[in-house]
Amino acid sequence: MQKYMFLFRGGDAARAASSPEEMQAHMQKWNSWFKALGDRGQFLGGEPLDATGKVLRGAKKSLSDGPFAEAKDLVGGYALVTAKSVDDAVEIARGCPIFDHDGLLEVRPVREM
């Protein structure tokens, strides 16, 4: 099995328009999805990311507040999973609740070092 990183982007606008009850139901979908991955031994870890941070840039390592991306492109979290192939990882990703709010999920193979 190979490791894959799922990067979660967007969906914030639709989520912000949700009622507290809708938000709770949506979070339950996330919990169920992660639990199912864990039960199959495919979930290795992951966390949501805060929208704030710092950016170091260039040879002079200039520091600025960040991240600098449009809100819809901001990475909001990640998960590390195992799958047989990138196609298998994509099939796993299809069940992600981020799509309920028109979000984006990027599937990236993790290189072995």
Backbone atoms as SQL, in Angstrom:
CREATE TABLE atoms (id INTEGER PRIMARY KEY, chain TEXT, resi INTEGER, resn TEXT, atom TEXT, x REAL, y REAL, z REAL);
INSERT INTO atoms VALUES
  (1, 'A', 1, 'MET', 'N', 0.847, -1.182, 0.000),
  (2, 'A', 1, 'MET', 'CA', 0.000, 0.000, 0.000),
  (3, 'A', 1, 'MET', 'C', 0.889, 1.241, 0.000),
  (4, 'A', 2, 'GLN', 'N', 0.470, 2.245, -0.722),
  (5, 'A', 2, 'GLN', 'CA', 1.193, 3.506, -0.795),
  (6, 'A', 2, 'GLN', 'C', 0.446, 4.556, 0.014),
  (7, 'A', 3, 'LYS', 'N', 1.180, 5.566, 0.482),
  (8, 'A', 3, 'LYS', 'CA', 0.575, 6.671, 1.213),
  (9, 'A', 3, 'LYS', 'C', 0.152, 7.772, 0.236),
  (10, 'A', 4, 'TYR', 'N', -0.998, 8.382, 0.553),
  (11, 'A', 4, 'TYR', 'CA', -1.507, 9.515, -0.220),
  (12, 'A', 4, 'TYR', 'C', -1.931, 10.611, 0.735),
  (13, 'A', 5, 'MET', 'N', -1.668, 11.844, 0.332),
  (14, 'A', 5, 'MET', 'CA', -2.099, 13.013, 1.087),
  (15, 'A', 5, 'MET', 'C', -3.338, 13.557, 0.409),
  (16, 'A', 6, 'PHE', 'N', -4.393, 13.734, 1.196),
  (17, 'A', 6, 'PHE', 'CA', -5.589, 14.415, 0.732),
  (18, 'A', 6, 'PHE', 'C', -5.519, 15.842, 1.269),
  (19, 'A', 7, 'LEU', 'N', -5.554, 16.820, 0.380),
  (20, 'A', 7, 'LEU', 'CA', -5.574, 18.226, 0.762),
  (21, 'A', 7, 'LEU', 'C', -6.978, 18.761, 0.507),
  (22, 'A', 8, 'PHE', 'N', -7.590, 19.280, 1.549),
  (23, 'A', 8, 'PHE', 'CA', -8.965, 19.763, 1.477),
  (24, 'A', 8, 'PHE', 'C', -8.961, 21.267, 1.248),
  (25, 'A', 9, 'ARG', 'N', -9.659, 21.717, 0.203),
  (26, 'A', 9, 'ARG', 'CA', -9.720, 23.144, -0.138),
  (27, 'A', 9, 'ARG', 'C', -11.174, 23.573, -0.348),
  (28, 'A', 10, 'GLY', 'N', -11.459, 24.800, 0.058),
  (29, 'A', 10, 'GLY', 'CA', -12.737, 25.424, -0.268),
  (30, 'A', 10, 'GLY', 'C', -13.921, 24.880, 0.502),
  (31, 'A', 11, 'GLY', 'N', -15.100, 25.237, 0.015),
  (32, 'A', 11, 'GLY', 'CA', -16.350, 24.858, 0.641),
  (33, 'A', 11, 'GLY', 'C', -16.771, 25.791, 1.765),
  (34, 'A', 12, 'ASP', 'N', -15.961, 26.820, 2.043),
  (35, 'A', 12, 'ASP', 'CA', -16.233, 27.706, 3.174),
  (36, 'A', 12, 'ASP', 'C', -17.493, 28.539, 2.989),
  (37, 'A', 13, 'ALA', 'N', -17.748, 29.024, 1.787),
  (38, 'A', 13, 'ALA', 'CA', -18.911, 29.884, 1.558),
  (39, 'A', 13, 'ALA', 'C', -20.200, 29.121, 1.815),
  (40, 'A', 14, 'ALA', 'N', -20.303, 27.920, 1.290),
  (41, 'A', 14, 'ALA', 'CA', -21.511, 27.117, 1.499),
  (42, 'A', 14, 'ALA', 'C', -21.639, 26.714, 2.960),
  (43, 'A', 15, 'ARG', 'N', -20.521, 26.396, 3.585),
  (44, 'A', 15, 'ARG', 'CA', -20.548, 25.998, 4.990),
  (45, 'A', 15, 'ARG', 'C', -20.983, 27.167, 5.876),
  (46, 'A', 16, 'ALA', 'N', -20.547, 28.375, 5.554),
  (47, 'A', 16, 'ALA', 'CA', -20.899, 29.557, 6.339),
  (48, 'A', 16, 'ALA', 'C', -22.391, 29.850, 6.288),
  (49, 'A', 17, 'ALA', 'N', -23.045, 29.442, 5.214),
  (50, 'A', 17, 'ALA', 'CA', -24.479, 29.685, 5.072),
  (51, 'A', 17, 'ALA', 'C', -25.328, 28.604, 5.746),
  (52, 'A', 18, 'SER', 'N', -24.689, 27.613, 6.331),
  (53, 'A', 18, 'SER', 'CA', -25.406, 26.502, 6.963),
  (54, 'A', 18, 'SER', 'C', -25.905, 26.880, 8.351),
  (55, 'A', 19, 'SER', 'N', -27.008, 26.279, 8.729),
  (56, 'A', 19, 'SER', 'CA', -27.519, 26.447, 10.091),
  (57, 'A', 19, 'SER', 'C', -26.663, 25.609, 11.043),
  (58, 'A', 20, 'PRO', 'N', -26.731, 25.873, 12.338),
  (59, 'A', 20, 'PRO', 'CA', -25.980, 25.045, 13.292),
  (60, 'A', 20, 'PRO', 'C', -26.331, 23.552, 13.181),
  (61, 'A', 21, 'GLU', 'N', -27.588, 23.251, 12.927),
  (62, 'A', 21, 'GLU', 'CA', -28.008, 21.859, 12.784),
  (63, 'A', 21, 'GLU', 'C', -27.392, 21.225, 11.530),
  (64, 'A', 22, 'GLU', 'N', -27.375, 22.005, 10.433),
  (65, 'A', 22, 'GLU', 'CA', -26.759, 21.509, 9.199),
  (66, 'A', 22, 'GLU', 'C', -25.266, 21.311, 9.386),
  (67, 'A', 23, 'MET', 'N', -24.616, 22.227, 10.102),
  (68, 'A', 23, 'MET', 'CA', -23.183, 22.099, 10.379),
  (69, 'A', 23, 'MET', 'C', -22.903, 20.837, 11.194),
  (70, 'A', 24, 'GLN', 'N', -23.725, 20.586, 12.199),
  (71, 'A', 24, 'GLN', 'CA', -23.544, 19.406, 13.034),
  (72, 'A', 24, 'GLN', 'C', -23.716, 18.125, 12.208),
  (73, 'A', 25, 'ALA', 'N', -24.732, 18.096, 11.354),
  (74, 'A', 25, 'ALA', 'CA', -24.957, 16.930, 10.490),
  (75, 'A', 25, 'ALA', 'C', -23.788, 16.740, 9.536),
  (76, 'A', 26, 'HIS', 'N', -23.259, 17.849, 9.018),
  (77, 'A', 26, 'HIS', 'CA', -22.125, 17.766, 8.097),
  (78, 'A', 26, 'HIS', 'C', -20.877, 17.244, 8.822),
  (79, 'A', 27, 'MET', 'N', -20.637, 17.716, 10.028),
  (80, 'A', 27, 'MET', 'CA', -19.487, 17.237, 10.800),
  (81, 'A', 27, 'MET', 'C', -19.627, 15.747, 11.109),
  (82, 'A', 28, 'GLN', 'N', -20.860, 15.291, 11.319),
  (83, 'A', 28, 'GLN', 'CA', -21.077, 13.863, 11.551),
  (84, 'A', 28, 'GLN', 'C', -20.699, 13.048, 10.317),
  (85, 'A', 29, 'LYS', 'N', -20.974, 13.603, 9.127),
  (86, 'A', 29, 'LYS', 'CA', -20.556, 12.923, 7.893),
  (87, 'A', 29, 'LYS', 'C', -19.041, 12.782, 7.842),
  (88, 'A', 30, 'TRP', 'N', -18.320, 13.864, 8.213),
  (89, 'A', 30, 'TRP', 'CA', -16.852, 13.805, 8.248),
  (90, 'A', 30, 'TRP', 'C', -16.394, 12.736, 9.232),
  (91, 'A', 31, 'ASN', 'N', -16.964, 12.747, 10.430),
  (92, 'A', 31, 'ASN', 'CA', -16.576, 11.763, 11.444),
  (93, 'A', 31, 'ASN', 'C', -16.828, 10.343, 10.959),
  (94, 'A', 32, 'SER', 'N', -17.961, 10.114, 10.328),
  (95, 'A', 32, 'SER', 'CA', -18.289, 8.783, 9.813),
  (96, 'A', 32, 'SER', 'C', -17.330, 8.367, 8.704),
  (97, 'A', 33, 'TRP', 'N', -17.000, 9.306, 7.830),
  (98, 'A', 33, 'TRP', 'CA', -16.085, 9.001, 6.727),
  (99, 'A', 33, 'TRP', 'C', -14.708, 8.631, 7.261),
  (100, 'A', 34, 'PHE', 'N', -14.189, 9.443, 8.204),
  (101, 'A', 34, 'PHE', 'CA', -12.880, 9.131, 8.788),
  (102, 'A', 34, 'PHE', 'C', -12.921, 7.817, 9.566),
  (103, 'A', 35, 'LYS', 'N', -14.009, 7.544, 10.265),
  (104, 'A', 35, 'LYS', 'CA', -14.126, 6.295, 11.019),
  (105, 'A', 35, 'LYS', 'C', -14.100, 5.101, 10.070),
  (106, 'A', 36, 'ALA', 'N', -14.823, 5.196, 8.952),
  (107, 'A', 36, 'ALA', 'CA', -14.839, 4.106, 7.968),
  (108, 'A', 36, 'ALA', 'C', -13.433, 3.873, 7.404),
  (109, 'A', 37, 'LEU', 'N', -12.709, 4.956, 7.110),
  (110, 'A', 37, 'LEU', 'CA', -11.327, 4.807, 6.635),
  (111, 'A', 37, 'LEU', 'C', -10.468, 4.130, 7.701),
  (112, 'A', 38, 'GLY', 'N', -10.651, 4.544, 8.955),
  (113, 'A', 38, 'GLY', 'CA', -9.892, 3.939, 10.053),
  (114, 'A', 38, 'GLY', 'C', -10.224, 2.471, 10.236),
  (115, 'A', 39, 'ASP', 'N', -11.502, 2.123, 10.140),
  (116, 'A', 39, 'ASP', 'CA', -11.927, 0.730, 10.288),
  (117, 'A', 39, 'ASP', 'C', -11.321, -0.151, 9.209),
  (118, 'A', 40, 'ARG', 'N', -11.072, 0.414, 8.028),
  (119, 'A', 40, 'ARG', 'CA', -10.445, -0.344, 6.928),
  (120, 'A', 40, 'ARG', 'C', -8.921, -0.271, 6.987),
  (121, 'A', 41, 'GLY', 'N', -8.380, 0.424, 7.981),
  (122, 'A', 41, 'GLY', 'CA', -6.926, 0.544, 8.113),
  (123, 'A', 41, 'GLY', 'C', -6.307, 1.487, 7.103),
  (124, 'A', 42, 'GLN', 'N', -7.095, 2.390, 6.539),
  (125, 'A', 42, 'GLN', 'CA', -6.579, 3.291, 5.504),
  (126, 'A', 42, 'GLN', 'C', -6.278, 4.689, 6.017),
  (127, 'A', 43, 'PHE', 'N', -6.781, 5.071, 7.176),
  (128, 'A', 43, 'PHE', 'CA', -6.566, 6.414, 7.710),
  (129, 'A', 43, 'PHE', 'C', -5.332, 6.416, 8.597),
  (130, 'A', 44, 'LEU', 'N', -4.342, 7.205, 8.222),
  (131, 'A', 44, 'LEU', 'CA', -3.100, 7.288, 8.982),
  (132, 'A', 44, 'LEU', 'C', -3.044, 8.521, 9.867),
  (133, 'A', 45, 'GLY', 'N', -3.822, 9.546, 9.558),
  (134, 'A', 45, 'GLY', 'CA', -3.844, 10.762, 10.361),
  (135, 'A', 45, 'GLY', 'C', -4.320, 11.938, 9.540),
  (136, 'A', 46, 'GLY', 'N', -4.552, 13.041, 10.226),
  (137, 'A', 46, 'GLY', 'CA', -4.975, 14.256, 9.557),
  (138, 'A', 46, 'GLY', 'C', -5.590, 15.209, 10.544),
  (139, 'A', 47, 'GLU', 'N', -5.655, 16.459, 10.164),
  (140, 'A', 47, 'GLU', 'CA', -6.182, 17.511, 11.031),
  (141, 'A', 47, 'GLU', 'C', -6.693, 18.659, 10.174),
  (142, 'A', 48, 'PRO', 'N', -7.626, 19.443, 10.714),
  (143, 'A', 48, 'PRO', 'CA', -7.968, 20.708, 10.057),
  (144, 'A', 48, 'PRO', 'C', -6.843, 21.706, 10.305),
  (145, 'A', 49, 'LEU', 'N', -6.724, 22.678, 9.436),
  (146, 'A', 49, 'LEU', 'CA', -5.710, 23.718, 9.577),
  (147, 'A', 49, 'LEU', 'C', -6.377, 25.052, 9.853),
  (148, 'A', 50, 'ASP', 'N', -5.738, 25.865, 10.673),
  (149, 'A', 50, 'ASP', 'CA', -6.226, 27.208, 10.943),
  (150, 'A', 50, 'ASP', 'C', -6.011, 28.059, 9.700),
  (151, 'A', 51, 'ALA', 'N', -6.819, 29.086, 9.530),
  (152, 'A', 51, 'ALA', 'CA', -6.725, 29.957, 8.349),
  (153, 'A', 51, 'ALA', 'C', -5.604, 30.978, 8.474),
  (154, 'A', 52, 'THR', 'N', -4.906, 31.020, 9.603),
  (155, 'A', 52, 'THR', 'CA', -3.809, 31.969, 9.782),
  (156, 'A', 52, 'THR', 'C', -2.481, 31.252, 9.642),
  (157, 'A', 53, 'GLY', 'N', -1.408, 32.008, 9.607),
  (158, 'A', 53, 'GLY', 'CA', -0.071, 31.420, 9.541),
  (159, 'A', 53, 'GLY', 'C', 0.946, 32.451, 9.118),
  (160, 'A', 54, 'LYS', 'N', 2.133, 31.999, 8.827),
  (161, 'A', 54, 'LYS', 'CA', 3.240, 32.846, 8.369),
  (162, 'A', 54, 'LYS', 'C', 3.819, 32.227, 7.104),
  (163, 'A', 55, 'VAL', 'N', 4.393, 33.071, 6.276),
  (164, 'A', 55, 'VAL', 'CA', 5.024, 32.624, 5.038),
  (165, 'A', 55, 'VAL', 'C', 6.452, 33.139, 5.007),
  (166, 'A', 56, 'LEU', 'N', 7.398, 32.229, 4.817),
  (167, 'A', 56, 'LEU', 'CA', 8.802, 32.591, 4.576),
  (168, 'A', 56, 'LEU', 'C', 9.032, 32.466, 3.076),
  (169, 'A', 57, 'ARG', 'N', 9.678, 33.474, 2.479),
  (170, 'A', 57, 'ARG', 'CA', 9.811, 33.494, 1.031),
  (171, 'A', 57, 'ARG', 'C', 11.208, 33.900, 0.602),
  (172, 'A', 58, 'GLY', 'N', 11.724, 33.189, -0.388),
  (173, 'A', 58, 'GLY', 'CA', 12.952, 33.573, -1.070),
  (174, 'A', 58, 'GLY', 'C', 14.226, 33.361, -0.277),
  (175, 'A', 59, 'ALA', 'N', 15.337, 33.708, -0.925),
  (176, 'A', 59, 'ALA', 'CA', 16.659, 33.515, -0.333),
  (177, 'A', 59, 'ALA', 'C', 16.846, 34.329, 0.941),
  (178, 'A', 60, 'LYS', 'N', 16.177, 35.475, 1.019),
  (179, 'A', 60, 'LYS', 'CA', 16.289, 36.319, 2.217),
  (180, 'A', 60, 'LYS', 'C', 15.323, 35.879, 3.308),
  (181, 'A', 61, 'LYS', 'N', 14.511, 34.889, 2.987),
  (182, 'A', 61, 'LYS', 'CA', 13.545, 34.343, 3.940),
  (183, 'A', 61, 'LYS', 'C', 12.672, 35.434, 4.553),
  (184, 'A', 62, 'SER', 'N', 12.184, 36.328, 3.697),
  (185, 'A', 62, 'SER', 'CA', 11.322, 37.408, 4.184),
  (186, 'A', 62, 'SER', 'C', 10.052, 36.806, 4.773),
  (187, 'A', 63, 'LEU', 'N', 9.638, 37.359, 5.890),
  (188, 'A', 63, 'LEU', 'CA', 8.501, 36.832, 6.637),
  (189, 'A', 63, 'LEU', 'C', 7.284, 37.729, 6.459),
  (190, 'A', 64, 'SER', 'N', 6.144, 37.116, 6.214),
  (191, 'A', 64, 'SER', 'CA', 4.890, 37.868, 6.117),
  (192, 'A', 64, 'SER', 'C', 3.763, 37.026, 6.688),
  (193, 'A', 65, 'ASP', 'N', 2.667, 37.707, 6.990),
  (194, 'A', 65, 'ASP', 'CA', 1.490, 36.970, 7.415),
  (195, 'A', 65, 'ASP', 'C', 0.947, 36.209, 6.222),
  (196, 'A', 66, 'GLY', 'N', 0.305, 35.128, 6.484),
  (197, 'A', 66, 'GLY', 'CA', -0.218, 34.325, 5.392),
  (198, 'A', 66, 'GLY', 'C', -1.217, 33.344, 5.936),
  (199, 'A', 67, 'PRO', 'N', -1.601, 32.390, 5.214),
  (200, 'A', 67, 'PRO', 'CA', -1.185, 32.109, 3.841),
  (201, 'A', 67, 'PRO', 'C', -1.848, 33.053, 2.841),
  (202, 'A', 68, 'PHE', 'N', -1.210, 33.230, 1.704),
  (203, 'A', 68, 'PHE', 'CA', -1.737, 34.109, 0.668),
  (204, 'A', 68, 'PHE', 'C', -2.328, 33.262, -0.448),
  (205, 'A', 69, 'ALA', 'N', -3.614, 33.123, -0.399),
  (206, 'A', 69, 'ALA', 'CA', -4.364, 32.409, -1.434),
  (207, 'A', 69, 'ALA', 'C', -5.796, 32.897, -1.343),
  (208, 'A', 70, 'GLU', 'N', -6.505, 32.782, -2.444),
  (209, 'A', 70, 'GLU', 'CA', -7.933, 33.095, -2.381),
  (210, 'A', 70, 'GLU', 'C', -8.576, 32.093, -1.430),
  (211, 'A', 71, 'ALA', 'N', -9.584, 32.524, -0.722),
  (212, 'A', 71, 'ALA', 'CA', -10.219, 31.666, 0.279),
  (213, 'A', 71, 'ALA', 'C', -10.621, 30.318, -0.300),
  (214, 'A', 72, 'LYS', 'N', -11.103, 30.298, -1.539),
  (215, 'A', 72, 'LYS', 'CA', -11.539, 29.044, -2.139),
  (216, 'A', 72, 'LYS', 'C', -10.372, 28.105, -2.406),
  (217, 'A', 73, 'ASP', 'N', -9.133, 28.624, -2.452),
  (218, 'A', 73, 'ASP', 'CA', -7.952, 27.809, -2.718),
  (219, 'A', 73, 'ASP', 'C', -7.152, 27.479, -1.467),
  (220, 'A', 74, 'LEU', 'N', -7.536, 28.048, -0.342),
  (221, 'A', 74, 'LEU', 'CA', -6.807, 27.848, 0.903),
  (222, 'A', 74, 'LEU', 'C', -6.938, 26.404, 1.376),
  (223, 'A', 75, 'VAL', 'N', -5.818, 25.785, 1.736),
  (224, 'A', 75, 'VAL', 'CA', -5.850, 24.430, 2.268),
  (225, 'A', 75, 'VAL', 'C', -6.428, 24.505, 3.676),
  (226, 'A', 76, 'GLY', 'N', -7.568, 23.846, 3.884),
  (227, 'A', 76, 'GLY', 'CA', -8.244, 23.896, 5.170),
  (228, 'A', 76, 'GLY', 'C', -7.946, 22.712, 6.061),
  (229, 'A', 77, 'GLY', 'N', -7.301, 21.698, 5.508),
  (230, 'A', 77, 'GLY', 'CA', -6.962, 20.517, 6.285),
  (231, 'A', 77, 'GLY', 'C', -6.344, 19.468, 5.392),
  (232, 'A', 78, 'TYR', 'N', -5.981, 18.358, 6.020),
  (233, 'A', 78, 'TYR', 'CA', -5.336, 17.287, 5.274),
  (234, 'A', 78, 'TYR', 'C', -5.647, 15.951, 5.934),
  (235, 'A', 79, 'ALA', 'N', -5.463, 14.895, 5.191),
  (236, 'A', 79, 'ALA', 'CA', -5.540, 13.540, 5.721),
  (237, 'A', 79, 'ALA', 'C', -4.474, 12.719, 5.015),
  (238, 'A', 80, 'LEU', 'N', -3.894, 11.814, 5.730),
  (239, 'A', 80, 'LEU', 'CA', -2.926, 10.879, 5.181),
  (240, 'A', 80, 'LEU', 'C', -3.586, 9.506, 5.177),
  (241, 'A', 81, 'VAL', 'N', -3.659, 8.895, 3.989),
  (242, 'A', 81, 'VAL', 'CA', -4.343, 7.615, 3.843),
  (243, 'A', 81, 'VAL', 'C', -3.444, 6.626, 3.102),
  (244, 'A', 82, 'THR', 'N', -3.814, 5.355, 3.138),
  (245, 'A', 82, 'THR', 'CA', -3.133, 4.357, 2.325),
  (246, 'A', 82, 'THR', 'C', -4.101, 3.857, 1.263),
  (247, 'A', 83, 'ALA', 'N', -3.552, 3.538, 0.105),
  (248, 'A', 83, 'ALA', 'CA', -4.349, 3.004, -0.995),
  (249, 'A', 83, 'ALA', 'C', -3.441, 2.176, -1.887),
  (250, 'A', 84, 'LYS', 'N', -4.043, 1.312, -2.693),
  (251, 'A', 84, 'LYS', 'CA', -3.279, 0.445, -3.594),
  (252, 'A', 84, 'LYS', 'C', -2.659, 1.226, -4.752),
  (253, 'A', 85, 'SER', 'N', -3.363, 2.289, -5.191),
  (254, 'A', 85, 'SER', 'CA', -2.916, 3.054, -6.356),
  (255, 'A', 85, 'SER', 'C', -3.548, 4.439, -6.278),
  (256, 'A', 86, 'VAL', 'N', -3.120, 5.324, -7.157),
  (257, 'A', 86, 'VAL', 'CA', -3.724, 6.652, -7.184),
  (258, 'A', 86, 'VAL', 'C', -5.201, 6.561, -7.567),
  (259, 'A', 87, 'ASP', 'N', -5.544, 5.626, -8.441),
  (260, 'A', 87, 'ASP', 'CA', -6.949, 5.451, -8.812),
  (261, 'A', 87, 'ASP', 'C', -7.773, 4.987, -7.612),
  (262, 'A', 88, 'ASP', 'N', -7.213, 4.103, -6.791),
  (263, 'A', 88, 'ASP', 'CA', -7.880, 3.656, -5.576),
  (264, 'A', 88, 'ASP', 'C', -8.030, 4.826, -4.599),
  (265, 'A', 89, 'ALA', 'N', -6.995, 5.656, -4.475),
  (266, 'A', 89, 'ALA', 'CA', -7.063, 6.830, -3.599),
  (267, 'A', 89, 'ALA', 'C', -8.157, 7.791, -4.068),
  (268, 'A', 90, 'VAL', 'N', -8.288, 7.960, -5.373),
  (269, 'A', 90, 'VAL', 'CA', -9.340, 8.830, -5.919),
  (270, 'A', 90, 'VAL', 'C', -10.714, 8.265, -5.565),
  (271, 'A', 91, 'GLU', 'N', -10.881, 6.956, -5.662),
  (272, 'A', 91, 'GLU', 'CA', -12.168, 6.346, -5.304),
  (273, 'A', 91, 'GLU', 'C', -12.479, 6.554, -3.820),
  (274, 'A', 92, 'ILE', 'N', -11.466, 6.440, -2.973),
  (275, 'A', 92, 'ILE', 'CA', -11.649, 6.712, -1.547),
  (276, 'A', 92, 'ILE', 'C', -12.074, 8.169, -1.362),
  (277, 'A', 93, 'ALA', 'N', -11.416, 9.075, -2.067),
  (278, 'A', 93, 'ALA', 'CA', -11.696, 10.512, -1.953),
  (279, 'A', 93, 'ALA', 'C', -13.118, 10.859, -2.380),
  (280, 'A', 94, 'ARG', 'N', -13.692, 10.110, -3.300),
  (281, 'A', 94, 'ARG', 'CA', -15.046, 10.400, -3.785),
  (282, 'A', 94, 'ARG', 'C', -16.090, 10.393, -2.672),
  (283, 'A', 95, 'GLY', 'N', -15.813, 9.691, -1.575),
  (284, 'A', 95, 'GLY', 'CA', -16.756, 9.631, -0.465),
  (285, 'A', 95, 'GLY', 'C', -16.637, 10.783, 0.511),
  (286, 'A', 96, 'CYS', 'N', -15.712, 11.704, 0.275),
  (287, 'A', 96, 'CYS', 'CA', -15.448, 12.796, 1.208),
  (288, 'A', 96, 'CYS', 'C', -16.603, 13.797, 1.258),
  (289, 'A', 97, 'PRO', 'N', -16.987, 14.218, 2.465),
  (290, 'A', 97, 'PRO', 'CA', -18.069, 15.187, 2.608),
  (291, 'A', 97, 'PRO', 'C', -17.746, 16.598, 2.123),
  (292, 'A', 98, 'ILE', 'N', -16.501, 16.890, 1.766),
  (293, 'A', 98, 'ILE', 'CA', -16.175, 18.246, 1.296),
  (294, 'A', 98, 'ILE', 'C', -16.966, 18.601, 0.043),
  (295, 'A', 99, 'PHE', 'N', -17.342, 17.593, -0.719),
  (296, 'A', 99, 'PHE', 'CA', -18.069, 17.848, -1.962),
  (297, 'A', 99, 'PHE', 'C', -19.504, 18.325, -1.714),
  (298, 'A', 100, 'ASP', 'N', -20.025, 18.055, -0.510),
  (299, 'A', 100, 'ASP', 'CA', -21.362, 18.551, -0.156),
  (300, 'A', 100, 'ASP', 'C', -21.412, 20.072, -0.179),
  (301, 'A', 101, 'HIS', 'N', -20.269, 20.708, 0.061),
  (302, 'A', 101, 'HIS', 'CA', -20.198, 22.180, 0.079),
  (303, 'A', 101, 'HIS', 'C', -19.369, 22.718, -1.082),
  (304, 'A', 102, 'ASP', 'N', -19.322, 21.943, -2.170),
  (305, 'A', 102, 'ASP', 'CA', -18.644, 22.354, -3.400),
  (306, 'A', 102, 'ASP', 'C', -17.157, 22.592, -3.178),
  (307, 'A', 103, 'GLY', 'N', -16.559, 21.837, -2.250),
  (308, 'A', 103, 'GLY', 'CA', -15.125, 21.945, -1.998),
  (309, 'A', 103, 'GLY', 'C', -14.317, 21.123, -2.982),
  (310, 'A', 104, 'LEU', 'N', -13.017, 21.160, -2.792),
  (311, 'A', 104, 'LEU', 'CA', -12.073, 20.495, -3.667),
  (312, 'A', 104, 'LEU', 'C', -11.184, 19.602, -2.822),
  (313, 'A', 105, 'LEU', 'N', -10.854, 18.426, -3.311),
  (314, 'A', 105, 'LEU', 'CA', -9.948, 17.515, -2.629),
  (315, 'A', 105, 'LEU', 'C', -8.833, 17.163, -3.598),
  (316, 'A', 106, 'GLU', 'N', -7.622, 17.491, -3.219),
  (317, 'A', 106, 'GLU', 'CA', -6.441, 17.184, -4.031),
  (318, 'A', 106, 'GLU', 'C', -5.821, 15.901, -3.507),
  (319, 'A', 107, 'VAL', 'N', -5.583, 14.938, -4.387),
  (320, 'A', 107, 'VAL', 'CA', -4.963, 13.656, -4.026),
  (321, 'A', 107, 'VAL', 'C', -3.517, 13.688, -4.501),
  (322, 'A', 108, 'ARG', 'N', -2.579, 13.514, -3.552),
  (323, 'A', 108, 'ARG', 'CA', -1.153, 13.561, -3.894),
  (324, 'A', 108, 'ARG', 'C', -0.427, 12.345, -3.342),
  (325, 'A', 109, 'PRO', 'N', 0.304, 11.609, -4.185),
  (326, 'A', 109, 'PRO', 'CA', 1.120, 10.521, -3.659),
  (327, 'A', 109, 'PRO', 'C', 2.232, 11.076, -2.760),
  (328, 'A', 110, 'VAL', 'N', 2.531, 10.359, -1.699),
  (329, 'A', 110, 'VAL', 'CA', 3.625, 10.739, -0.810),
  (330, 'A', 110, 'VAL', 'C', 4.863, 9.974, -1.249),
  (331, 'A', 111, 'ARG', 'N', 5.939, 10.692, -1.523),
  (332, 'A', 111, 'ARG', 'CA', 7.189, 10.020, -1.945),
  (333, 'A', 111, 'ARG', 'C', 7.884, 9.410, -0.739),
  (334, 'A', 112, 'GLU', 'N', 8.407, 8.236, -0.949),
  (335, 'A', 112, 'GLU', 'CA', 9.201, 7.589, 0.096),
  (336, 'A', 112, 'GLU', 'C', 10.588, 8.217, 0.105),
  (337, 'A', 113, 'MET', 'N', 11.093, 8.471, 1.292),
  (338, 'A', 113, 'MET', 'CA', 12.431, 9.069, 1.420),
  (339, 'A', 113, 'MET', 'C', 13.402, 8.009, 1.911);
